Amino acid sequence: MYLKVSVQPGDFDVGAELQQLRAATPQAGALVNFVGLVRDVSTDGQVSEMVIEHYPGMTEKALQQIAQQATQRWPLLGIRLIHRVGSLTAQAQIVLVAATSVHRQAAFEACAFMMDYLKTEAPFWKKEVGDFGQHWVEARASDEQAKQQWKLPK
């Protein structure tokens, strides 16, 4: 099982990251990925920058736990998860979530699960800066609702 998690200020090369994941999991029949970007607009106006803060050490541990949960739920071969921090301009890449598996459904579901949990469980704080000034981004009820679909029955 290949599992690599990174929290970093620098950008990432999606193609290179996916190639590394493919090389590490040659038996894969599916590679699914999601790349999140800084939106250039919010409900308040034009966004020029997003500042992402985190708790070093705690953040990496939280991402590792999310990835581990995915490996326990689906028959995955590999996971690559990157989340950026710091000051990011509009349209910059924020996050890469990728999974490989023998069959596509497991990889699709694992990526959706990891994104839903990242949005609600990872200790990141985001501040939008734009023509409206600046403000911290509040948690969204829709993100919490999306996470609920993954709750295991008791």
Phi and psi restraints in degrees (value plus and minus 20) as a CYANA .aco file:
   2 TYR   PHI    -118.0   -78.0
   2 TYR   PSI     106.2   146.2
   3 LEU   PHI    -164.3  -124.3
   3 LEU   PSI      97.5   137.5
   4 LYS   PHI    -154.3  -114.3
   4 LYS   PSI     105.0   145.0
   5 VAL   PHI    -142.4  -102.4
   5 VAL   PSI     115.3   155.3
   6 SER   PHI    -158.2  -118.2
   6 SER   PSI     121.5   161.5
   7 VAL   PHI    -141.3  -101.3
   7 VAL   PSI     101.9   141.9
   8 GLN   PHI    -172.6  -132.6
   8 GLN   PSI     131.2   171.2
   9 PRO   PHI     -99.0   -59.0
   9 PRO   PSI     -49.3    -9.3
  10 GLY   PHI     -97.3   -57.3
  10 GLY   PSI     136.1   176.1
  11 ASP   PHI     -88.1   -48.1
  11 ASP   PSI     149.5   189.5
  12 PHE   PHI    -151.2  -111.2
  12 PHE   PSI     133.9   173.9
  13 ASP   PHI    -117.7   -77.7
  13 ASP   PSI      85.2   125.2
  14 VAL   PHI     -76.2   -36.2
  14 VAL   PSI     -67.2   -27.2
  15 GLY   PHI     -78.6   -38.6
  15 GLY   PSI     -65.2   -25.2
  16 ALA   PHI     -85.8   -45.8
  16 ALA   PSI     -60.3   -20.3
  17 GLU   PHI     -85.2   -45.2
  17 GLU   PSI     -62.3   -22.3
  18 LEU   PHI     -89.0   -49.0
  18 LEU   PSI     -56.3   -16.3
  19 GLN   PHI     -83.7   -43.7
  19 GLN   PSI     -61.0   -21.0
  20 GLN   PHI     -83.8   -43.8
  20 GLN   PSI     -61.6   -21.6
  21 LEU   PHI     -84.2   -44.2
  21 LEU   PSI     -62.9   -22.9
  22 ARG   PHI     -80.8   -40.8
  22 ARG   PSI     -64.6   -24.6
  23 ALA   PHI     -84.3   -44.3
  23 ALA   PSI     -53.4   -13.4
  24 ALA   PHI     -98.6   -58.6
  24 ALA   PSI     -35.7     4.3
  25 THR   PHI    -153.1  -113.1
  25 THR   PSI      46.1    86.1
  26 PRO   PHI     -84.2   -44.2
  26 PRO   PSI     -39.3     0.7
  27 GLN   PHI    -103.1   -63.1
  27 GLN   PSI     -19.9    20.1
  28 ALA   PHI     -87.5   -47.5
  28 ALA   PSI     122.8   162.8
  29 GLY   PHI    -128.0   -88.0
  29 GLY   PSI     -26.8    13.2
  30 ALA   PHI    -168.0  -128.0
  30 ALA   PSI     120.2   160.2
  31 LEU   PHI    -153.9  -113.9
  31 LEU   PSI      96.6   136.6
  32 VAL   PHI    -136.1   -96.1
  32 VAL   PSI     120.4   160.4
  33 ASN   PHI    -165.0  -125.0
  33 ASN   PSI     138.2   178.2
  34 PHE   PHI    -155.1  -115.1
  34 PHE   PSI     115.1   155.1
  35 VAL   PHI    -140.8  -100.8
  35 VAL   PSI     101.7   141.7
  36 GLY   PHI    -115.6   -75.6
  36 GLY   PSI     121.5   161.5
  37 LEU   PHI    -141.4  -101.4
  37 LEU   PSI     136.4   176.4
  38 VAL   PHI     -93.4   -53.4
  38 VAL   PSI      98.1   138.1
  39 ARG   PHI     -89.4   -49.4
  39 ARG   PSI     123.5   163.5
  40 ASP   PHI    -110.8   -70.8
  40 ASP   PSI     -14.3    25.7
  41 VAL   PHI    -164.9  -124.9
  41 VAL   PSI     126.1   166.1
  42 SER   PHI    -153.3  -113.3
  42 SER   PSI    -197.4  -157.4
  43 THR   PHI     -83.9   -43.9
  43 THR   PSI     -38.1     1.9
  44 ASP   PHI    -115.4   -75.4
  44 ASP   PSI     -32.5     7.5
  45 GLY   PHI     121.6   161.6
  45 GLY   PSI    -179.1  -139.1
  46 GLN   PHI     -93.2   -53.2
  46 GLN   PSI     112.7   152.7
  47 VAL   PHI    -123.1   -83.1
  47 VAL   PSI     109.7   149.7
  48 SER   PHI    -125.2   -85.2
  48 SER   PSI     -42.1    -2.1
  49 GLU   PHI    -177.0  -137.0
  49 GLU   PSI     128.0   168.0
  50 MET   PHI    -145.5  -105.5
  50 MET   PSI     111.1   151.1
  51 VAL   PHI    -126.4   -86.4
  51 VAL   PSI     101.3   141.3
  52 ILE   PHI    -132.2   -92.2
  52 ILE   PSI     100.0   140.0
  53 GLU   PHI    -128.3   -88.3
  53 GLU   PSI     138.6   178.6
  54 HIS   PHI    -174.5  -134.5
  54 HIS   PSI     153.8   193.8
  55 TYR   PHI    -123.5   -83.5
  55 TYR   PSI      79.7   119.7
  56 PRO   PHI     -74.1   -34.1
  56 PRO   PSI     120.9   160.9
  57 GLY   PHI      67.9   107.9
  57 GLY   PSI     -75.9   -35.9
  58 MET   PHI     -87.5   -47.5
  58 MET   PSI     -60.5   -20.5
  59 THR   PHI     -84.6   -44.6
  59 THR   PSI     -68.0   -28.0
  60 GLU   PHI     -79.8   -39.8
  60 GLU   PSI     -61.1   -21.1
  61 LYS   PHI     -83.2   -43.2
  61 LYS   PSI     -62.8   -22.8
  62 ALA   PHI     -83.0   -43.0
  62 ALA   PSI     -62.7   -22.7
  63 LEU   PHI     -86.2   -46.2
  63 LEU   PSI     -60.0   -20.0
  64 GLN   PHI     -80.9   -40.9
  64 GLN   PSI     -62.8   -22.8
  65 GLN   PHI     -84.6   -44.6
  65 GLN   PSI     -60.1   -20.1
  66 ILE   PHI     -82.5   -42.5
  66 ILE   PSI     -65.6   -25.6
  67 ALA   PHI     -83.0   -43.0
  67 ALA   PSI     -61.7   -21.7
  68 GLN   PHI     -82.3   -42.3
  68 GLN   PSI     -60.5   -20.5
  69 GLN   PHI     -80.2   -40.2
  69 GLN   PSI     -60.5   -20.5
  70 ALA   PHI     -82.2   -42.2
  70 ALA   PSI     -60.5   -20.5
  71 THR   PHI     -88.2   -48.2
  71 THR   PSI     -45.5    -5.5
  72 GLN   PHI     -99.4   -59.4
  72 GLN   PSI     -44.5    -4.5
  73 ARG   PHI    -112.3   -72.3
  73 ARG   PSI     -50.8   -10.8
  74 TRP   PHI    -149.4  -109.4
  74 TRP   PSI     132.0   172.0
  75 PRO   PHI     -99.5   -59.5
  75 PRO   PSI      56.4    96.4
  76 LEU   PHI    -111.8   -71.8
  76 LEU   PSI     136.6   176.6
  77 LEU   PHI    -125.1   -85.1
  77 LEU   PSI     -50.3   -10.3
  78 GLY   PHI    -180.9  -140.9
  78 GLY   PSI     135.6   175.6
  79 ILE   PHI    -159.2  -119.2
  79 ILE   PSI     117.5   157.5
  80 ARG   PHI    -148.8  -108.8
  80 ARG   PSI     101.4   141.4
  81 LEU   PHI    -150.7  -110.7
  81 LEU   PSI     104.1   144.1
  82 ILE   PHI    -149.6  -109.6
  82 ILE   PSI     114.1   154.1
  83 HIS   PHI    -151.9  -111.9
  83 HIS   PSI     109.8   149.8
  84 ARG   PHI    -109.3   -69.3
  84 ARG   PSI     136.0   176.0
  85 VAL   PHI    -153.7  -113.7
  85 VAL   PSI     147.1   187.1
  86 GLY   PHI      80.9   120.9
  86 GLY   PSI    -179.6  -139.6
  87 SER   PHI    -112.7   -72.7
  87 SER   PSI      99.4   139.4
  88 LEU   PHI    -141.9  -101.9
  88 LEU   PSI     114.5   154.5
  89 THR   PHI     -99.3   -59.3
  89 THR   PSI     143.3   183.3
  90 ALA   PHI     -74.7   -34.7
  90 ALA   PSI     117.4   157.4
  91 GLN   PHI      56.2    96.2
  91 GLN   PSI     -17.5    22.5
  92 ALA   PHI     -90.2   -50.2
  92 ALA   PSI     131.9   171.9
  93 GLN   PHI     -92.8   -52.8
  93 GLN   PSI     114.1   154.1
  94 ILE   PHI    -126.3   -86.3
  94 ILE   PSI     -67.2   -27.2
  95 VAL   PHI    -160.3  -120.3
  95 VAL   PSI     125.1   165.1
  96 LEU   PHI    -147.0  -107.0
  96 LEU   PSI     106.2   146.2
  97 VAL   PHI    -144.8  -104.8
  97 VAL   PSI     104.0   144.0
  98 ALA   PHI    -159.2  -119.2
  98 ALA   PSI     125.0   165.0
  99 ALA   PHI    -163.1  -123.1
  99 ALA   PSI     124.1   164.1
 100 THR   PHI    -137.3   -97.3
 100 THR   PSI     129.1   169.1
 101 SER   PHI    -176.2  -136.2
 101 SER   PSI     152.3   192.3
 102 VAL   PHI     -88.5   -48.5
 102 VAL   PSI     -59.4   -19.4
 103 HIS   PHI    -142.3  -102.3
 103 HIS   PSI     131.8   171.8
 104 ARG   PHI     -84.9   -44.9
 104 ARG   PSI     -57.5   -17.5
 105 GLN   PHI     -79.7   -39.7
 105 GLN   PSI     -61.9   -21.9
 106 ALA   PHI     -82.4   -42.4
 106 ALA   PSI     -62.0   -22.0
 107 ALA   PHI     -87.5   -47.5
 107 ALA   PSI     -61.9   -21.9
 108 PHE   PHI     -80.9   -40.9
 108 PHE   PSI     -70.2   -30.2
 109 GLU   PHI     -84.7   -44.7
 109 GLU   PSI     -60.4   -20.4
 110 ALA   PHI     -83.2   -43.2
 110 ALA   PSI     -61.5   -21.5
 111 CYS   PHI     -84.1   -44.1
 111 CYS   PSI     -64.1   -24.1
 112 ALA   PHI     -83.0   -43.0
 112 ALA   PSI     -63.9   -23.9
 113 PHE   PHI     -78.2   -38.2
 113 PHE   PSI     -70.0   -30.0
 114 MET   PHI     -82.0   -42.0
 114 MET   PSI     -60.6   -20.6
 115 MET   PHI     -85.7   -45.7
 115 MET   PSI     -63.6   -23.6
 116 ASP   PHI     -81.7   -41.7
 116 ASP   PSI     -58.8   -18.8
 117 TYR   PHI     -95.9   -55.9
 117 TYR   PSI     -55.2   -15.2
 118 LEU   PHI     -78.9   -38.9
 118 LEU   PSI     -62.4   -22.4
 119 LYS   PHI     -85.7   -45.7
 119 LYS   PSI     -44.4    -4.4
 120 THR   PHI    -137.1   -97.1
 120 THR   PSI     -43.4    -3.4
 121 GLU   PHI    -131.2   -91.2
 121 GLU   PSI     -40.3    -0.3
 122 ALA   PHI    -103.3   -63.3
 122 ALA   PSI     116.7   156.7
 123 PRO   PHI    -100.5   -60.5
 123 PRO   PSI      58.5    98.5
 124 PHE   PHI    -139.7   -99.7
 124 PHE   PSI     126.6   166.6
 125 TRP   PHI    -144.9  -104.9
 125 TRP   PSI     109.3   149.3
 126 LYS   PHI    -138.6   -98.6
 126 LYS   PSI     111.8   151.8
 127 LYS   PHI    -138.8   -98.8
 127 LYS   PSI     105.2   145.2
 128 GLU   PHI    -111.6   -71.6
 128 GLU   PSI     120.0   160.0
 129 VAL   PHI    -145.9  -105.9
 129 VAL   PSI     113.2   153.2
 130 GLY   PHI    -189.7  -149.7
 130 GLY   PSI    -179.0  -139.0
 131 ASP   PHI     -87.1   -47.1
 131 ASP   PSI     -29.8    10.2
 132 PHE   PHI    -116.3   -76.3
 132 PHE   PSI     -22.3    17.7
 133 GLY   PHI      85.7   125.7
 133 GLY   PSI    -151.7  -111.7
 134 GLN   PHI    -167.9  -127.9
 134 GLN   PSI     130.9   170.9
 135 HIS   PHI    -179.4  -139.4
 135 HIS   PSI     133.5   173.5
 136 TRP   PHI     -96.9   -56.9
 136 TRP   PSI     120.9   160.9
 137 VAL   PHI    -101.6   -61.6
 137 VAL   PSI     106.5   146.5
 138 GLU   PHI    -101.2   -61.2
 138 GLU   PSI     133.2   173.2
 139 ALA   PHI     -82.7   -42.7
 139 ALA   PSI     126.2   166.2
 140 ARG   PHI    -127.2   -87.2
 140 ARG   PSI     118.2   158.2
 141 ALA   PHI     -81.5   -41.5
 141 ALA   PSI     -54.0   -14.0
 142 SER   PHI     -85.0   -45.0
 142 SER   PSI     -52.5   -12.5
 143 ASP   PHI     -88.3   -48.3
 143 ASP   PSI     -61.3   -21.3
 144 GLU   PHI     -85.6   -45.6
 144 GLU   PSI     -59.9   -19.9
 145 GLN   PHI     -83.9   -43.9
 145 GLN   PSI     -60.6   -20.6
 146 ALA   PHI     -82.0   -42.0
 146 ALA   PSI     -58.8   -18.8
 147 LYS   PHI     -84.3   -44.3
 147 LYS   PSI     -53.0   -13.0
 148 GLN   PHI     -80.7   -40.7
 148 GLN   PSI     -46.7    -6.7
 149 GLN   PHI     -83.7   -43.7
 149 GLN   PSI     -39.9     0.1
 150 TRP   PHI    -116.0   -76.0
 150 TRP   PSI     -20.9    19.1
 151 LYS   PHI     -84.8   -44.8
 151 LYS   PSI     111.5   151.5
 152 LEU   PHI    -101.2   -61.2
 152 LEU   PSI     122.0   162.0
 153 PRO   PHI     -86.7   -46.7
 153 PRO   PSI     127.2   167.2
